[in-house]
């Protein structure tokens, strides 16, 4: 059968997105123009699901089960029997199941604004690093394929000034002179935002063939979302917020969350199980989830302990834990924590030994540059009233205005999570992993940090932080100077101030930024090797051919086993050049390759 062409009359509006993949199963997400039956065909087998409806739009998540491990086969998508994917002229999309003997390799990053990819768009937003990686994978059949694309927040920007298609869509529905003005208002506007953000042809192709895991950050809903109790009180007093938060969480559930879940988890998920039951019973027509999903979203906002957005994924003998560090916060002034008690208990249960590496994805960096960590911890103490009401009001305004709301600003939760991680690294929860690595974004710069002298605290694991941000949303130059200062030159002054306050506890396990910060638009590539983990940050370069940006390596860090480093063992061999995408291995490096000592 000939491949279909992309046009406005296609029954496929968005997707397919290849989401959850393990050794024997995969899920494929689509949005269709009408209620329909959606089929995925691979290697002579077919899996089918009916669409479900939400606010007048139509979606399907097709569960492909009974697959063979370590197989790599193309697939196609049909809507009501009509082949709609792959598109004519594009490479085939593939489902590559996990191989238990294959060492994990994945990409991660955060913060990707939409915009054109011409001179004007690149001048405003920079070259899209994810799109550049997608082009490299599309054009290099021999490239090393990631097992996963981990998107750590701000997949969409619901609170920035719209432009082009999105602005036209919004103006066709309402006046932008009324609240919430040029921000997203309701579910249909979120739906259009996702369509435009993920609709670029090469991004669409890449997300159809590289499995993905996602978690929200503030801009998926609104800047500073859940910064503090007073922020939440003030935003709830507006006339438009309730519709916004319900629409944002419902849209997130549809477009991002359900794809994070395994088939077994989908069967237990309180709303999606109704879709599976409807299909299994051969129910007539399309199941409308609008009311059920809006109720879930409203409850998850009002009572976050009743619904979990965090999730896990096995990658060979490594474990990925993706934490919700936005909706699950405890904002009570006398009990502030990044994770409420229910979420903390889940993390406590999940952090178990026996994995070679444990990766903890959290949109907000757990280990900030020490100077910035102390600054935020001081601001939290002042905002909580340690020095009186007037300083508290000033500190709260500062917290909101310059985003002082990372893990450091939730001290008790930070300390509790650090203790859990150190317990794991000491081997008290089963065999200690070689590495516990936090993966984060948000801060619009990238860096690498490590807990200093972990063996001094009884740890048998390296504990490190890798930050990759932004994918496409560069930091203003003036702010870059301030961040660089807080990372380096202001570390000692801020530590001096923090140490003079009884209200700001000294970190129990000190750390330092060993590499960075750097400010390129980036995607990070993380490769597990027999004796180490290698991290490589790559950026896109546009040479005038906007359809074919190239990749340039920005930085590379090797993280060997702690035992080898402690006894002064030899460094491992370099990564074979054949295992890197050709676009990376053929490009000049702009900074030095570094091996952690």
C-alpha positions as CSV (number, residue, x, y, z in Angstrom):
1,X,0.0,0.0,0.0
2,X,1.3,3.5,-0.9
3,X,2.1,5.8,2.0
4,X,-0.4,8.6,2.8
5,X,0.5,12.2,2.3
6,X,0.2,14.8,5.0
7,X,-2.9,17.0,4.4
8,X,-5.7,18.7,6.4
9,X,-8.2,16.0,5.4
10,X,-6.3,13.2,7.1
11,X,-8.3,11.5,9.9
12,X,-5.0,11.6,11.9
13,X,-4.7,15.0,13.6
14,X,-1.6,14.4,15.8
15,X,0.7,11.5,16.4
16,X,1.4,8.7,16.5
17,X,3.5,9.0,19.6
18,X,5.3,5.9,20.7
19,X,5.1,6.1,24.5
20,X,5.6,3.2,26.9
21,X,7.9,0.4,25.6
22,X,9.3,-2.6,27.5
23,X,10.5,-6.1,26.5
24,X,7.0,-7.4,25.4
25,X,4.7,-4.4,25.0
26,X,4.3,-0.9,23.7
27,X,1.7,1.8,23.6
28,X,0.9,4.1,20.7
29,X,-1.0,7.4,21.2
30,X,-2.9,9.3,18.5
31,X,-5.4,12.1,18.1
32,X,-8.0,11.7,15.3
33,X,-10.4,14.1,13.6
34,X,-13.5,12.0,14.4
35,X,-14.5,9.1,16.6
36,X,-12.9,6.1,15.0
37,X,-11.3,2.7,15.3
38,X,-7.5,2.9,15.4
39,X,-5.2,0.0,14.5
40,X,-1.4,-0.5,14.8
41,X,0.1,-3.1,12.5
42,X,3.6,-4.6,13.1
43,X,5.2,-7.8,11.9
44,X,2.0,-9.4,10.7
45,X,0.0,-8.6,13.9
46,X,-2.7,-6.0,14.5
47,X,-3.9,-4.3,17.7
48,X,-7.0,-2.1,17.8
49,X,-8.6,0.4,20.1
50,X,-11.6,2.8,19.8
51,X,-11.1,6.4,20.4
52,X,-12.3,8.1,23.5
53,X,-13.6,11.7,23.6
54,X,-12.6,14.7,25.7
55,X,-14.2,18.1,25.2
56,X,-15.1,17.2,21.6
57,X,-11.7,15.9,20.6
58,X,-10.8,12.2,19.9
59,X,-7.9,10.1,21.1
60,X,-6.7,6.6,21.2
61,X,-4.0,4.8,23.1
62,X,-3.4,1.4,21.5
63,X,-1.8,-1.2,23.7
64,X,0.4,-3.6,21.7
65,X,1.1,-6.6,23.8
66,X,2.7,-10.0,23.3
67,X,5.8,-8.6,21.5
68,X,9.1,-10.4,21.4
69,X,12.0,-8.9,23.4
70,X,14.9,-7.3,21.4
71,X,12.9,-7.0,18.2
72,X,13.0,-4.0,15.9
73,X,10.2,-3.8,13.4
74,X,8.4,-1.0,11.5
75,X,4.7,-0.3,12.2
76,X,1.9,1.5,10.5
77,X,-1.3,3.1,11.8
78,X,-4.8,2.8,10.3
79,X,-7.9,4.9,11.2
80,X,-11.1,3.1,10.3
81,X,-9.1,0.9,7.9
82,X,-7.3,3.7,6.1
83,X,-3.5,3.8,6.4
84,X,-2.5,7.2,7.8
85,X,1.0,6.5,9.0
86,X,3.9,6.6,8.0
87,X,3.6,9.6,5.7
88,X,4.9,9.5,2.1
89,X,8.6,10.3,1.9
90,X,9.3,9.8,5.6
91,X,11.2,6.9,7.0
92,X,9.2,4.1,8.6
93,X,8.4,4.4,12.3
94,X,9.6,1.5,14.4
95,X,8.8,-0.2,17.6
96,X,12.1,-1.5,19.1
97,X,11.4,-3.6,22.2
98,X,13.8,-3.5,25.1
99,X,16.6,-6.1,25.1
100,X,17.5,-7.1,28.7
101,X,21.1,-7.5,27.6
102,X,21.3,-4.1,25.9
103,X,22.9,-1.3,28.0
104,X,20.5,1.6,28.4
105,X,20.8,4.7,26.3
106,X,18.4,7.7,26.5
107,X,18.0,11.4,25.8
108,X,16.6,14.0,28.2
109,X,16.0,17.7,28.5
110,X,13.3,20.3,29.3
111,X,11.8,23.6,28.3
112,X,10.9,23.7,24.6
113,X,9.1,26.7,23.2
114,X,7.3,26.6,19.9
115,X,8.1,28.9,17.1
116,X,9.3,28.8,13.5
117,X,12.6,27.3,12.5
118,X,13.6,30.0,10.0
119,X,16.0,32.9,10.6
120,X,13.4,34.9,12.6
121,X,12.4,31.9,14.8
122,X,16.0,31.0,15.5
123,X,17.0,34.5,16.4
124,X,14.2,34.6,18.9
125,X,14.4,31.1,20.4
126,X,17.7,29.6,19.2
127,X,18.0,26.5,17.1
128,X,15.7,23.7,18.4
129,X,18.1,21.1,19.9
130,X,15.4,18.3,19.9
131,X,14.6,19.0,16.3
132,X,18.3,18.9,15.4
133,X,18.6,15.5,17.2
134,X,15.5,14.3,15.3
135,X,17.1,15.3,12.0
136,X,20.3,13.5,12.9
137,X,18.4,10.3,13.7
138,X,16.2,10.5,10.6
139,X,19.1,11.1,8.2
140,X,21.5,8.6,9.7
141,X,20.1,5.0,9.6
142,X,23.2,3.8,11.4
143,X,22.8,6.3,14.3
144,X,22.7,4.9,17.9
145,X,19.0,5.0,18.7
146,X,17.9,6.1,22.2
147,X,15.8,3.7,24.1
148,X,13.9,6.6,25.6
149,X,13.3,10.3,25.3
150,X,12.7,11.8,28.8
151,X,11.0,15.2,28.7
152,X,11.4,16.8,32.1
153,X,8.8,19.6,32.0
154,X,7.6,22.6,30.1
155,X,6.7,20.5,27.1
156,X,4.2,23.3,26.3
157,X,4.0,26.9,27.5
158,X,0.5,27.8,28.5
159,X,1.3,31.2,29.9
160,X,3.3,32.9,27.2
161,X,2.1,35.3,24.5
162,X,0.7,33.4,21.6
163,X,1.5,33.9,18.0
164,X,0.6,32.7,14.6
165,X,-1.8,29.8,14.4
166,X,-2.4,29.6,18.2
167,X,-3.3,33.3,18.5
168,X,-5.6,33.1,15.5
169,X,-7.3,30.1,17.1
170,X,-7.7,31.9,20.4
171,X,-9.1,35.1,18.9
172,X,-11.6,33.1,16.9
173,X,-13.1,31.9,20.2
174,X,-12.9,34.8,22.6
175,X,-11.5,38.3,23.3
176,X,-7.9,38.4,24.4
177,X,-8.7,41.6,26.3
178,X,-10.4,39.6,29.1
179,X,-8.8,37.3,31.6
180,X,-6.7,35.2,31.2
181,X,-5.8,37.4,28.2
182,X,-3.2,35.9,26.0
183,X,-2.7,32.8,28.2
184,X,-4.4,29.4,27.6
185,X,-8.0,29.5,28.9
186,X,-9.6,26.1,28.5
187,X,-9.2,22.5,27.2
188,X,-9.7,23.3,23.5
189,X,-6.9,25.9,23.6
190,X,-4.6,23.4,25.4
191,X,-5.5,20.9,22.7
192,X,-4.4,23.3,20.0
193,X,-1.3,24.2,21.9
194,X,-0.2,20.6,22.0
195,X,-1.1,20.1,18.3
196,X,1.1,23.0,17.2
197,X,4.0,22.2,19.6
198,X,4.3,18.6,18.5
199,X,3.1,19.1,14.9
200,X,6.5,19.9,13.2
201,X,7.0,17.0,10.8
202,X,10.4,15.9,12.0
203,X,9.4,16.2,15.7
204,X,6.3,14.2,14.9
205,X,8.4,11.5,13.2
206,X,10.9,11.3,16.0
207,X,8.2,11.0,18.7
208,X,6.6,8.2,16.6
209,X,9.7,6.1,16.8
210,X,11.6,6.9,20.0
211,X,9.6,5.9,23.2
212,X,9.0,8.8,25.6
213,X,8.4,9.5,29.2
214,X,7.2,12.9,30.5
215,X,6.5,15.0,33.6
216,X,5.1,18.5,33.8
217,X,6.7,21.6,35.3
218,X,5.2,25.0,36.0
219,X,4.7,26.4,32.4
220,X,2.7,23.3,31.4
221,X,0.1,25.0,33.7
222,X,1.4,28.5,34.7
223,X,4.7,30.1,35.8
224,X,5.3,29.6,39.5
225,X,2.6,27.0,39.8
226,X,2.4,26.0,43.5
227,X,5.3,28.2,44.5
228,X,3.8,28.7,48.0
229,X,0.6,28.7,50.0
230,X,0.1,32.4,49.4
231,X,0.6,32.0,45.6
232,X,-2.1,29.3,45.6
233,X,-4.4,31.4,47.7
234,X,-4.0,34.4,45.4
235,X,-4.4,32.5,42.1
236,X,-7.6,30.7,43.4
237,X,-9.1,34.1,44.0
238,X,-9.1,34.9,40.3
239,X,-12.2,34.3,38.1
240,X,-10.4,32.1,35.6
241,X,-8.0,29.8,37.5
242,X,-10.3,26.9,38.2
243,X,-11.1,26.4,34.5
244,X,-7.4,26.7,33.7
245,X,-6.1,24.2,36.3
246,X,-8.8,21.6,35.5
247,X,-8.1,22.0,31.7
248,X,-4.4,21.9,32.2
249,X,-4.4,18.7,34.2
250,X,-7.0,17.1,32.0
251,X,-4.9,17.9,28.9
252,X,-1.8,16.7,30.6
253,X,-3.5,13.4,31.5
254,X,-4.5,12.9,27.8
255,X,-1.4,14.0,26.1
256,X,1.3,13.1,28.5
257,X,0.4,11.1,31.6
258,X,-1.4,8.0,30.2
259,X,1.5,7.3,27.9
260,X,3.8,7.1,30.9
261,X,2.0,4.0,32.3
262,X,2.6,0.4,31.6
263,X,-0.3,-1.8,30.3
264,X,-0.8,-3.2,33.8
265,X,-0.9,0.3,35.3
266,X,-3.4,1.5,32.6
267,X,-5.7,-1.4,33.5
268,X,-5.7,0.0,37.1
269,X,-5.8,3.7,36.3
270,X,-9.2,5.0,37.6
271,X,-10.3,6.7,34.4
272,X,-8.5,4.9,31.6
273,X,-9.7,1.5,32.9
274,X,-13.2,2.6,31.8
275,X,-11.9,2.9,28.2
276,X,-10.4,-0.6,28.3
277,X,-13.6,-2.0,29.8
278,X,-15.7,-0.2,27.1
279,X,-13.6,-1.7,24.4
280,X,-13.6,-5.2,25.9
281,X,-17.4,-5.2,26.2
282,X,-17.8,-4.0,22.6
283,X,-19.6,-0.9,23.7
284,X,-21.3,1.1,21.0
285,X,-19.7,4.3,19.9
286,X,-17.1,6.4,21.5
287,X,-16.8,6.7,25.3
288,X,-16.8,10.3,26.4
289,X,-14.4,10.9,29.3
290,X,-15.0,14.7,29.7
291,X,-16.9,14.7,32.9
292,X,-14.9,11.9,34.6
293,X,-11.6,13.5,33.6
294,X,-12.6,17.0,34.7
295,X,-13.6,15.6,38.1
296,X,-10.3,13.8,38.4
297,X,-8.4,17.0,37.5
298,X,-10.3,19.1,40.0
299,X,-9.7,16.5,42.7
300,X,-6.1,16.1,41.9
301,X,-5.6,19.8,42.3
302,X,-7.6,20.2,45.5
303,X,-6.4,16.9,47.1
304,X,-3.1,16.1,45.4
305,X,-2.5,13.2,47.8
306,X,-5.4,11.3,46.0
307,X,-3.7,11.0,42.6
308,X,-0.1,10.2,41.6
309,X,1.6,11.7,38.5
310,X,5.0,10.2,39.4
311,X,6.0,7.0,37.6
312,X,8.8,4.5,37.0
313,X,10.3,2.7,34.1
314,X,12.8,-0.2,34.0
315,X,15.7,0.3,31.6
316,X,17.6,-3.0,31.6
317,X,19.2,-3.4,35.0
318,X,18.7,0.3,35.7
319,X,15.6,2.0,37.2
320,X,14.2,5.4,36.2
321,X,12.0,7.2,38.8
322,X,10.2,10.3,37.5
323,X,9.0,12.5,40.3
324,X,6.2,15.0,40.4
325,X,7.8,18.1,42.0
326,X,4.9,20.4,41.2
327,X,1.4,19.1,42.0
328,X,2.5,16.9,44.9
329,X,3.8,19.7,47.1
330,X,2.8,20.3,50.6
331,X,2.4,24.0,50.8
332,X,1.3,24.4,54.4
333,X,3.4,27.2,55.9
334,X,4.3,25.0,58.9
335,X,5.0,21.9,56.8
336,X,6.4,22.9,53.4
337,X,7.8,20.0,51.4
338,X,8.3,19.4,47.7
339,X,6.5,16.0,48.3
340,X,3.5,15.5,50.4
341,X,3.5,12.6,52.9
342,X,1.8,10.2,50.5
343,X,4.2,11.0,47.7
344,X,7.2,10.7,50.1
345,X,6.0,7.3,51.3
346,X,5.7,6.2,47.6
347,X,9.3,7.3,47.0
348,X,10.4,5.6,50.1
349,X,8.9,2.4,48.9
350,X,10.3,2.8,45.4
351,X,13.9,3.5,46.3
352,X,15.1,-0.1,46.6
353,X,18.5,-1.6,45.9
354,X,19.4,-4.2,43.3
355,X,19.6,-1.9,40.3
356,X,22.9,-1.1,38.7
357,X,22.0,2.6,38.3
358,X,19.1,4.6,39.7
359,X,18.0,7.7,37.7
360,X,15.7,10.1,39.4
361,X,14.0,12.5,37.0
362,X,12.6,15.6,38.6
363,X,11.9,18.8,36.6
364,X,13.5,21.0,39.2
365,X,17.2,20.3,40.0
366,X,17.6,18.6,43.3
367,X,21.2,19.7,43.7
368,X,21.3,23.4,42.7
369,X,24.7,25.2,42.6
370,X,25.5,25.6,46.3
371,X,25.4,29.4,46.2
372,X,21.9,29.4,44.7
373,X,20.8,26.6,47.1
374,X,21.8,28.7,50.1
375,X,20.2,31.8,48.6
376,X,16.9,30.0,48.2
377,X,17.1,28.4,51.7
378,X,17.7,31.8,53.3
379,X,14.8,33.3,51.4
380,X,12.5,30.4,52.6
381,X,13.5,31.0,56.2
382,X,12.8,34.7,55.9
383,X,9.5,34.2,54.0
384,X,8.3,31.8,56.7
385,X,8.6,34.6,59.3
386,X,12.0,33.8,60.9
387,X,12.8,37.6,61.1
388,X,9.3,39.1,61.3
389,X,6.4,40.0,59.1
390,X,7.8,42.8,57.0
391,X,10.9,40.8,55.9
392,X,8.6,37.8,55.3
393,X,6.5,39.8,52.9
394,X,9.6,41.0,51.1
395,X,11.0,37.5,50.9
396,X,7.7,36.1,49.6
397,X,7.6,38.7,46.8
398,X,11.2,37.9,45.9
399,X,10.4,34.2,45.9
400,X,7.7,34.7,43.3
401,X,9.5,37.3,41.2
402,X,12.7,35.4,40.6
403,X,11.5,31.8,40.9
404,X,13.1,30.9,44.3
405,X,11.0,27.7,44.6
406,X,13.3,24.8,43.9
407,X,14.1,21.9,46.3
408,X,16.3,24.2,48.3
409,X,13.2,26.3,49.2
410,X,11.5,23.2,50.6
411,X,14.1,22.4,53.1
412,X,12.4,19.6,55.1
413,X,11.5,17.7,52.0
414,X,14.9,18.2,50.5
415,X,16.6,16.8,53.6
416,X,14.1,13.8,53.8
417,X,14.7,12.8,50.1
418,X,18.5,13.2,50.6
419,X,18.4,10.9,53.6
420,X,16.4,8.3,51.5
421,X,19.0,8.5,48.7
422,X,21.9,8.2,51.1
423,X,20.2,5.2,52.7
424,X,20.0,3.6,49.2
425,X,23.7,4.5,48.5
426,X,24.8,3.0,51.8
427,X,23.3,-0.4,50.8
428,X,20.6,-0.3,53.5
429,X,17.8,-0.9,51.0
430,X,19.5,-3.8,49.2
431,X,22.6,-3.9,47.0
432,X,23.7,-0.3,46.5
433,X,23.7,1.0,42.8
434,X,26.8,2.2,41.2
435,X,25.3,5.6,40.6
436,X,22.3,7.5,41.8
437,X,21.8,10.3,39.2
438,X,19.3,13.1,39.4
439,X,18.2,14.2,36.0
440,X,16.6,17.7,35.8
441,X,15.8,20.8,33.7
442,X,13.9,24.0,34.4
443,X,16.8,26.5,35.1
444,X,17.7,27.3,31.5
445,X,21.3,26.3,31.9
446,X,23.1,23.0,32.1
447,X,25.6,21.7,34.6
448,X,26.9,18.7,36.4
449,X,27.3,18.4,40.2
450,X,28.4,15.6,42.5
451,X,28.2,14.9,46.2
452,X,31.7,15.4,47.5
453,X,33.4,12.5,49.4
454,X,30.4,10.2,49.4
455,X,32.4,7.4,51.1
456,X,32.8,9.7,54.1
457,X,29.1,9.3,54.7
458,X,29.2,5.6,54.2
459,X,27.9,5.7,50.6
460,X,28.9,3.0,48.1
461,X,27.3,4.9,45.1
462,X,28.2,8.1,43.3
463,X,25.4,10.7,43.8
464,X,25.3,13.2,41.0
465,X,23.1,15.7,39.4
466,X,22.9,16.2,35.6
467,X,20.9,19.2,34.3
468,X,19.9,19.8,30.7
469,X,17.9,22.9,30.0
470,X,16.6,24.4,27.8
471,X,15.8,22.4,24.7
472,X,14.7,25.6,23.1
473,X,14.3,28.7,25.3
474,X,17.6,30.5,25.9
475,X,18.2,32.5,29.0
476,X,18.7,36.3,28.6
477,X,22.4,37.3,28.7
478,X,22.1,39.4,31.8
479,X,20.6,36.5,33.8
480,X,23.4,34.3,32.6
481,X,25.9,36.5,34.4
482,X,24.0,36.2,37.7
483,X,23.7,32.4,37.4
484,X,27.4,32.1,36.7
485,X,28.2,34.2,39.8
486,X,25.9,32.1,42.0
487,X,27.4,29.0,40.6
488,X,31.0,30.0,41.3
489,X,32.0,33.3,42.9
490,X,29.1,33.7,45.3
491,X,29.3,30.2,46.8
492,X,31.4,31.2,49.8
493,X,29.6,34.4,50.6
494,X,26.2,32.7,50.5
495,X,27.5,29.8,52.6
496,X,28.8,32.3,55.2
497,X,25.4,34.0,55.4
498,X,23.6,30.7,55.6
499,X,25.9,29.3,58.3
500,X,25.2,32.4,60.5
501,X,21.5,31.6,60.6
502,X,20.1,29.1,63.0
503,X,17.0,28.9,60.7
504,X,19.0,27.6,57.7
505,X,20.4,24.2,58.3
506,X,23.8,23.2,56.9
507,X,23.6,20.6,54.2
508,X,24.3,17.2,55.7
509,X,26.0,16.0,52.5
510,X,27.9,18.8,50.7
511,X,28.1,18.8,46.9
512,X,29.8,20.9,44.2
513,X,29.2,21.9,40.6
514,X,32.1,20.3,38.8
515,X,31.1,21.2,35.2
516,X,29.2,24.2,33.9
517,X,27.1,26.1,33.7
518,X,26.6,26.5,30.0
519,X,23.7,28.1,28.3
520,X,23.3,26.5,24.9
521,X,19.9,25.0,23.8
522,X,20.7,21.4,24.6
523,X,19.6,17.8,24.6
524,X,21.6,15.5,26.8
525,X,22.4,11.9,25.8
526,X,23.0,9.4,28.7
527,X,24.7,6.1,27.9
528,X,25.3,3.3,30.4
529,X,28.5,1.5,29.6
530,X,30.0,-1.6,31.4
531,X,32.2,0.5,33.8
532,X,30.7,4.0,33.8
533,X,27.9,6.3,32.6
534,X,28.7,8.8,29.9
535,X,26.7,12.1,29.5
536,X,27.0,14.2,26.4
537,X,25.2,17.5,25.8
538,X,24.5,18.4,22.2
539,X,23.2,21.5,20.6
540,X,21.7,22.3,17.2
541,X,23.5,24.4,14.6
542,X,21.8,26.0,11.6
543,X,24.0,26.7,8.7
544,X,21.3,28.3,6.6
545,X,19.5,25.1,5.6
546,X,16.7,25.2,8.1
547,X,15.5,21.7,7.3
548,X,18.9,20.2,8.0
549,X,20.4,21.6,11.3
550,X,23.4,19.7,12.5
551,X,24.5,18.7,16.0
552,X,27.5,20.0,17.9
553,X,28.8,18.5,21.1
554,X,28.8,21.0,23.9
555,X,30.2,19.0,26.8
556,X,30.8,15.4,27.8
557,X,31.3,13.9,31.3
558,X,32.3,10.3,32.2
559,X,31.1,9.0,35.6
560,X,33.1,5.8,36.5
561,X,32.2,3.5,39.3
562,X,32.9,4.8,42.7
563,X,35.0,1.8,43.7
564,X,37.4,2.2,40.7
565,X,37.8,6.0,41.4
566,X,38.4,5.4,45.1
567,X,41.2,2.9,44.7
568,X,42.7,4.9,41.8
569,X,41.7,2.4,39.2
570,X,42.3,3.1,35.5
571,X,39.8,5.0,33.5
572,X,37.6,3.0,31.1
573,X,38.1,3.0,27.4
574,X,36.5,5.8,25.4
575,X,33.1,5.3,23.9
576,X,33.4,3.6,20.5
577,X,32.9,6.3,17.9
578,X,30.5,4.0,16.0
579,X,28.1,4.1,19.0
580,X,27.5,7.8,18.7
581,X,25.2,9.4,16.1
582,X,27.3,10.4,13.1
583,X,26.2,14.0,13.4
584,X,27.8,14.1,16.9
585,X,30.9,12.1,16.2
586,X,31.8,14.1,13.1
587,X,31.3,17.5,14.8
588,X,34.0,19.5,16.6
589,X,33.7,19.8,20.3
590,X,33.4,23.3,21.8
591,X,34.5,22.3,25.3
592,X,36.7,19.6,26.8
593,X,35.7,16.1,27.5
594,X,35.9,15.4,31.2
595,X,36.1,12.3,33.4
596,X,34.9,12.7,37.0
597,X,37.8,12.0,39.4
